[in-house]
Amino acid sequence: MPRETGRIVLAAAAMLLLSGPALSQAPTVARVVPAFGPAAGSNIVIVVGTGFAAGATVTFGGAAATSVSVVNSTSITVHPPAHVAGSVAVAVTNPGGSPGSRANAYKYLAPTGTFAIQHFPVTAGAVTDVTAGSDGNLWFLNNGGEDLVPWSISKMTTAGDFTNYPLSSAGLLTDIAPGPDGNLWYTRMREPFTTPAAAVGRITLSGVSTEFPLGSGLEDPVGITAGPDGAVWFGESYDTVVGRITTSGTITEYTVDARPYGITLGPDGALWLAGRKQYGT
């Protein structure tokens, strides 16, 4: 028995020695997804970085965020505090450690009180979805086929100047959203049915795309969002399936009780799904 006790004490001491350096290292903040929100705060965002520890605190422009949830060492979900309009630094501090921060990581927006509509003609095909990228541009999906133009993805400045990036594969592009890695992620269904398999795609801010084919029988991925776990999540509306894809392309599928058509990060830090039941169920 004394020998066993000695082993336990030594193991505990070793753990304490290893934990000291880890706690002394400041975390890093890579980005916030999405990187903007209302001046009133209380929306939900994902802080992405490294070295996050349980009990970490987060500040936006020096003001404490609320509902801080450390999902893992690279992801935290928070509600930003209220702040005046403008860009602010975001900082993460582990218990007993130094803060790690990123300047201008988040932008507070305030309504101008005016309403206006401006049109920007697009000649690259039928636009099906649009989102804001981490580069400050708008990114949208262009579908070809009957329009006799290539399937492509475009980025556009807020002044209306856009650059088009043709894709090598055909198939209806359905949804696009910023990922936790700073790239844009999109879904492409298998249509017409003679085209390659349905896929989830990633496009870098410089326009380089990579597609990850889905499993056999999955033909209609729709809805895509950055998850609180550092992965990207999407729905499969022809089946009762929700997919999770890591930023390196590994796909895991989960069966749900409805056909998913949309998915988003909820104010509670969980992913919420919109769908409909199968006929006859």
N, C-alpha and C positions, 0 to 999 in steps of 0.2 A: 504493500500500500504506500509506504513512503516514496518508493521509486515512481509510482504513478503520479503522486502529488508533485514531485519534482518536475516531471515532464510537463504537467499542466502549467506550472509557474513559469517555466522557461518559454513555453509557447506564448503565454500571455505577454511576457516581456518582449519577445520578438515582434509581436503584433504592435506593441506600443512604439518600438523603435522604428518600424516601417511607416507608421502613420504620421510621425512628426514631420518628415520632409514633405509628405504629400499635402499636409495642411498648410505648410508655410509657402507653398507655391500659389501664386495668384492665378485665378481662372482667367480665361480669355473670352472675349465677346467677338464673334465673327459677324453676326448679322441679326436682324430682327425681322420676323415674317408675320404679317406684312410690315413694311418699314414705315408706315404712316397710319394716322388715325385721328379721331376728332379731338379738338382742344379740351373737350369735357372729360376725356379719359373714360375709364371703366369698360372699354372694349377689351378683347383678349388678343394677345400676341404670343408668339413663340420666340424666346431668346435662344439663339444657337451659338455654341462655343465649345470650350473644353474645360475640364477640371471643376465642374460644378459639384458641390457637396450638399448633402442633406442639411437643411436649415439655412441655406444661402439667402441673402437679401438682394433686392434689385432696386436700382434707382434710375429715374429718367430725368435728366437735367438736374440732378441732386435731390429730387423728391422721391419718396419711397413709393414703390409699386405695391399693390395689394393682391390678395389671392395668389401669392407666389407658390408654385408647385414645382419642385425639382423632379422632373420625370426620370432623368438619368444624368450621367456626367457630361452630356453634350446638349441637353435640352431642358428649358424651363418655360412653363406657361405662367403668364402674369396678366394683371389688369393695370395698364399704365395709369398714373395719377393725372389729374387735370393740370394743364399747363398752357401758357400763352402760345400762340402760333409760332412755328419755327422749328429748326432742327436742334436736337439735343443729344448729348452723350448718354449712353446706357452703360451702367456699371453693375457688376455682380461681385458680391463680397461673401466669401465663405466664413463660417464661424471661426473667430480667432485668427483670420487671415487678412491679407491685403486685397484691395479691390482690383479687379481687372475691368477695363472699360474700352469702349470704342466711341470716338468722336462722331457726331452727326449720324448716329446709327438709326435714329427715329425722327420723323417729322410730324409735328402737330399741325393739323389743318383747322382753319376757322372759316365758317361760311361768310361769303362776301355780302350777302343780302340782295344780290341781283340774280336774275335768271335769264339765260340766253342759250340758244341752240346754234351750233356751228357744224357744218357738214364738211367731211373730208372724203372726196371721191377715191375709191380703191378699185384698181383695174386688175388686181391679181387673182380674182375669183370671188366666190360667194363667201362672205365672212360669217363664221358661226359662233365665235366666242372671242373675248378680249379680257386681258388682265394687265395689271401693272407689274413691271419687272423690277428687280433690285437695282437696275441701272438707271432708273428714272424714266424709262421709255414705256410705251404701251405695246403689248405684244398681242397679235391676233392670228386666228386661223383662217386660211384661204382654201376653199375647196374647188377643185377643178372638174374634170370629167366632162359634163355636158357643156361647160363654158369653154372647153378646148384650151384650158390653161393648166399648168401643173398644180398639183397639190403643193401647198407651201405654207410657210409661217413668215409673218412680217413683224418688224418692229417699227414704231412710229414715235417721233418726238411729239411733245404737246403743241408744237407749232405746225404739225401736219406733215413733216418730212418723213418718209418711210423707206425702209430697205427690205427687200424681199429675199427669202431663202427657200428655194425649191427643195422639196423632199424627193427622195429616190423611190418611195413606195406610194402606191395609190390606196385609196380608201378614205371614207368620210371622216374628217377631223371633227371631234365633238366638243372637247373642253380643254382649257389650258389654265395653269395656275403656277405661281412661284413656288419653288421647292425649298427645302431647308438648306440645300447646298448652294443657293444663289443662282441656280439655273432655272429654266422654265420647263415644266412637265406637261405633257398633253396626252390625250387619248385618241386612238384611231380605230374605227370599226372596220370589219371586213365587208366592204361593199364596193363594187359588186362581188359576188361570192367566188369569182375566179381570181381575185387578187390575193396577195399574201395574207397570212394570218393577222388577226386583229392584234394590236400592240399598244403598249404604253411607251411614249417617247420622251426623250430629254433633249433640249436644245440649249446650247451655251449662249452666253451673251454676245459671242462673236458669230453665232449662226451655225455652229456645227451640231448636227443632230445625230442621235443614236436611238434606235428603237429596240424594244425588248418584246418579242412575240409572246402572246398569251397561250395558255394551254388549249388543247384540242377541244373544240365545241364552244369556246368562249368567243363570241363574235361582236359584241356591242358594248365596249367599255365606255361609260359616261360618268361625268362628275369626277373631279380629281382635286385633291387638297394636300397641303403639307400637314403631316400628323405631329402630335406632340412628342412622339418617340424618335424623331429624326428621320422617319421614313415618309413615303408618299402613299396615299390611300386613294382608291378609286372603286367605282361600282361596275357591275356587269348586268345590264338591264334585261338581257335575254334569259338570264339565269338568276337564281337567288344566291348570288355570290358577291362578296366584297374582297377586293385584293389589296395587299400591302406589298409595296416594292421598295427595296432599299435603294439608296442613291448609287449603289454599284450594280443594280439590276436584278437582284434576287427577289423572286415573286413568291408570296405565300397567299393562298386563297382560303376564305372563311365562308361557310354557308350561313345565310341569314333566312328569315321567314318571309321576305318580300323581295320583289325585283327592285334593286336600287337605281335611282335616277339622279340623285344628287347627294353630295356628302360635304360636310364642313366641320370646322373646329368650333365647338360650342362654347358659351361663356363659362362653363364649368370645367373646361380643359379636356373634355371628352369629345370624341367624334360623333356627330349626329348624322343620321341617314334618312333621306326621303325616298320612299318607294311605294310600290303597290303590290297587293297580294296576287298570286297566281290565280288564273281563272279556276273556279270550282273549289277554292279553298277558303 
